[in-house]
Amino acid sequence: MRRLVCFHHAGGGASAFRGWRAALPPGTLHAVQLPGREDRHAEPRHLDLTPLVDALASELADVLAEPHLLFGHSMGALVAYYLARRRVAAGLRPPDRLLVAASAAPHLDHRLFDAATMSDAELGAALHRIGGIPAELLRRPDWLGPLLAVVRDDILVCNSHRHTDGPALPCPIDVFGGRHDPLVAEGDLRGWAAHTSAGCTVTVLDAGHFLVQEPGSGLRDRVFHRAGLAGRHSDTILPAAAR
């Protein structure tokens, strides 16, 4: 059985893919839970991309030894890409496909907010502007603080990224983005073509940055289709520009 291995966005957790898992046969989707959140809340969070990828390469070795596909949303796209690249460099099984959403190509700038210098109110407002948190959370500092602690550390992971050139991946890359994403432009999505020798598709959906969580964005069914997986339930697919 081929498995879809999913990596969540900055500040998120494996629960972001709960609906995806429910729409596939049992065992088909493996949602990776990074340390320091949800059921791994007691574990220290990573602050740098390279040690995080190193840890995941060991943690997921058994899962990735079998046929698999990698999907990453935003920060998760960087994690999935560098994990695939690390395995290829080590002569290990690559993914059958790499699927990424709401992420600029790895060689482009991935610095987000300067979270280290922003207050909770400033960071919360910035996240609200891009659709990351609802307005009501801004009025609940007792809830906002713990959430932003995770977001800050994940932003440090993104901001630690320094791309170095390497061989293109031997698997296809499917790229998805939101037409209304304030962080990632369509040109940033197209840059992923430079990182594969097996072909790249770019699909722009009528969605924002958090298109994994947006009902009716059509992302889920498109990912399942590209991955060759048959979902048990169909999402609503909106028009997209696929090029």
C-alpha positions as CSV (number, residue, x, y, z in Angstrom):
1,M,0.0,0.0,0.0
2,R,1.3,3.5,-0.9
3,R,1.0,6.0,1.9
4,L,0.5,9.7,1.8
5,V,2.8,11.3,4.5
6,C,1.6,14.9,5.4
7,F,3.4,17.7,7.1
8,H,1.5,20.6,8.6
9,H,1.9,24.4,8.5
10,A,3.7,26.6,11.0
11,G,1.8,26.7,14.3
12,G,-0.3,23.7,13.2
13,G,-0.4,20.1,14.1
14,A,-1.3,16.7,12.7
15,S,-5.0,17.4,13.5
16,A,-5.0,19.7,10.4
17,F,-5.3,16.5,8.3
18,R,-8.0,14.7,10.4
19,G,-10.6,15.2,7.6
20,W,-8.2,14.0,5.0
21,R,-7.5,10.8,7.0
22,A,-11.2,10.1,7.4
23,A,-11.7,10.4,3.6
24,L,-9.2,7.7,2.8
25,P,-9.0,4.0,3.6
26,P,-7.5,3.3,7.1
27,G,-3.7,3.5,7.1
28,T,-3.4,5.3,3.9
29,L,-2.5,8.7,5.3
30,H,0.2,9.4,7.9
31,A,0.0,12.9,9.4
32,V,3.3,13.8,11.0
33,Q,3.1,15.4,14.4
34,L,6.1,17.6,15.1
35,P,7.2,17.9,18.7
36,G,5.8,20.5,21.1
37,R,2.1,20.4,20.1
38,E,-1.1,18.4,20.5
39,D,-0.2,14.8,21.7
40,R,3.5,15.7,21.7
41,H,3.1,19.0,23.7
42,A,5.6,18.0,26.4
43,E,8.5,17.5,23.9
44,P,10.8,20.4,23.1
45,R,10.1,22.1,19.8
46,H,12.7,22.4,17.1
47,L,14.0,25.9,16.2
48,D,16.1,25.1,13.2
49,L,15.2,23.3,10.0
50,T,18.2,21.1,9.5
51,P,18.1,19.3,13.0
52,L,14.3,18.9,12.5
53,V,14.8,17.2,9.1
54,D,17.5,15.0,10.6
55,A,15.2,13.9,13.4
56,L,12.4,13.2,11.0
57,A,14.6,11.1,8.7
58,S,15.2,8.8,11.7
59,E,11.7,8.9,13.1
60,L,10.0,8.1,9.8
61,A,12.6,5.7,8.4
62,D,10.2,2.7,8.5
63,V,7.3,4.6,7.0
64,L,9.5,6.0,4.2
65,A,11.1,2.7,3.4
66,E,7.8,1.7,1.8
67,P,6.1,3.3,-1.3
68,H,5.0,6.7,-0.2
69,L,4.2,10.3,-1.3
70,L,5.0,13.4,0.6
71,F,2.7,16.4,1.1
72,G,3.6,19.6,2.9
73,H,1.6,22.8,3.6
74,S,3.6,26.0,3.9
75,M,6.4,25.2,6.5
76,G,5.5,21.6,5.9
77,A,6.5,21.9,2.2
78,L,10.0,22.9,3.1
79,V,10.3,20.0,5.6
80,A,9.0,17.5,3.0
81,Y,11.3,18.8,0.3
82,Y,14.5,18.6,2.4
83,L,13.5,15.3,3.8
84,A,13.1,13.9,0.3
85,R,16.4,15.5,-0.7
86,R,18.2,14.0,2.3
87,R,17.0,10.6,1.5
88,V,17.9,10.8,-2.2
89,A,21.4,11.9,-1.2
90,A,21.7,8.9,1.1
91,G,20.6,6.5,-1.7
92,L,17.3,5.7,0.0
93,R,13.8,5.4,-1.5
94,P,12.5,8.8,-2.8
95,P,8.8,9.6,-2.6
96,D,6.8,8.7,-5.7
97,R,5.7,12.3,-5.8
98,L,6.3,15.4,-3.8
99,L,3.1,17.6,-3.3
100,V,3.4,21.0,-1.8
101,A,0.9,23.8,-1.0
102,A,1.3,27.5,-0.2
103,S,5.0,27.5,-0.3
104,A,7.6,29.4,-2.4
105,A,10.2,27.3,-4.1
106,P,13.1,26.3,-1.8
107,H,15.7,28.6,-3.4
108,L,13.5,31.7,-2.8
109,D,13.2,33.8,0.4
110,H,11.2,32.0,3.1
111,R,11.6,34.6,5.9
112,L,8.2,35.3,7.5
113,F,7.5,37.8,10.3
114,D,10.3,38.8,12.6
115,A,8.6,36.9,15.4
116,A,11.5,37.4,17.8
117,T,10.8,41.1,18.0
118,M,7.0,41.1,17.8
119,S,4.7,41.3,20.8
120,D,1.9,38.8,21.1
121,A,-0.6,41.5,20.0
122,E,1.5,42.3,16.9
123,L,2.1,38.7,15.9
124,G,-1.5,37.8,16.5
125,A,-2.7,40.7,14.4
126,A,-0.3,39.7,11.6
127,L,-1.6,36.2,11.6
128,H,-5.2,37.3,11.6
129,R,-4.5,39.5,8.5
130,I,-3.4,36.4,6.6
131,G,-6.3,34.2,7.8
132,G,-4.2,32.2,10.3
133,I,-6.3,32.9,13.5
134,P,-9.9,34.1,14.1
135,A,-10.5,37.6,15.5
136,E,-12.0,36.2,18.7
137,L,-8.6,34.8,19.7
138,L,-7.1,38.3,19.7
139,R,-9.4,39.1,22.5
140,R,-8.4,36.1,24.6
141,P,-4.7,36.5,25.6
142,D,-4.9,33.5,27.8
143,W,-5.5,31.4,24.7
144,L,-3.4,33.4,22.3
145,G,-0.2,33.2,24.3
146,P,0.3,29.4,24.2
147,L,-0.7,29.3,20.5
148,L,1.8,32.0,19.6
149,A,4.6,30.2,21.4
150,V,4.3,27.4,18.9
151,V,3.9,29.8,16.0
152,R,7.0,31.7,17.0
153,D,9.2,28.6,17.2
154,D,7.9,27.4,13.8
155,I,8.6,30.7,12.2
156,L,12.2,30.4,13.5
157,V,12.4,27.1,11.7
158,C,11.3,28.8,8.5
159,N,13.6,31.7,9.0
160,S,16.6,29.4,9.6
161,H,16.3,28.0,6.1
162,R,19.3,28.6,3.9
163,H,19.1,26.9,0.6
164,T,22.1,25.2,-1.0
165,D,22.1,23.9,-4.5
166,G,21.8,20.1,-5.0
167,P,20.6,17.5,-7.5
168,A,17.0,17.9,-8.7
169,L,14.6,15.3,-7.1
170,P,13.9,12.3,-9.3
171,C,10.2,12.4,-8.6
172,P,7.5,14.7,-10.0
173,I,6.5,17.8,-7.9
174,D,2.9,19.0,-7.8
175,V,2.5,22.5,-6.5
176,F,-0.8,24.1,-5.2
177,G,-1.4,27.7,-4.2
178,G,-4.2,30.1,-3.4
179,R,-5.1,32.9,-5.7
180,H,-5.6,35.1,-2.6
181,D,-2.6,34.1,-0.7
182,P,-0.9,37.2,0.6
183,L,2.4,35.4,1.3
184,V,3.1,33.3,-1.8
185,A,2.7,34.7,-5.3
186,E,2.1,32.5,-8.3
187,G,5.7,33.1,-9.6
188,D,7.0,31.7,-6.3
189,L,5.0,28.5,-6.9
190,R,6.4,28.1,-10.4
191,G,10.0,28.2,-9.0
192,W,9.5,24.6,-7.8
193,A,10.1,23.4,-11.4
194,A,13.8,23.9,-10.9
195,H,13.9,21.2,-8.2
196,T,12.7,18.2,-10.1
197,S,13.9,16.2,-13.1
198,A,10.6,14.5,-13.5
199,G,8.1,17.3,-14.2
200,C,6.2,19.9,-12.2
201,T,2.6,21.0,-12.3
202,V,1.2,24.2,-10.7
203,T,-2.4,24.5,-9.8
204,V,-3.8,27.8,-8.5
205,L,-7.0,27.5,-6.5
206,D,-9.6,30.1,-5.4
207,A,-8.3,30.1,-1.9
208,G,-5.9,31.8,0.6
209,H,-2.8,30.7,2.3
210,F,-4.5,28.2,4.6
211,L,-6.2,26.3,1.8
212,V,-5.8,23.0,3.6
213,Q,-8.3,24.2,6.2
214,E,-10.5,26.1,3.8
215,P,-13.8,24.2,3.2
216,G,-14.4,23.8,-0.5
217,S,-10.9,24.9,-1.7
218,G,-10.7,21.7,-3.7
219,L,-7.2,21.0,-2.5
220,R,-7.9,17.7,-0.9
221,D,-9.4,16.0,-3.9
222,R,-6.7,17.4,-6.2
223,V,-4.0,16.0,-3.9
224,F,-5.7,12.7,-3.8
225,H,-6.0,12.6,-7.5
226,R,-2.4,13.5,-8.1
227,A,-1.4,10.9,-5.6
228,G,-3.5,8.2,-7.2
229,L,-5.6,7.8,-4.1
230,A,-9.3,7.2,-4.1
231,G,-11.1,9.2,-1.4
232,R,-14.2,7.8,0.2
233,H,-15.8,11.3,0.3
234,S,-15.6,14.1,-2.3
235,D,-14.6,17.6,-1.4
236,T,-16.2,20.5,-3.4
237,I,-13.8,21.4,-6.2
238,L,-13.7,25.0,-7.3
239,P,-12.3,26.3,-10.6
240,A,-8.6,26.4,-10.8
241,A,-5.9,27.5,-13.3
242,A,-3.8,24.4,-13.8
243,R,-0.7,25.0,-15.8
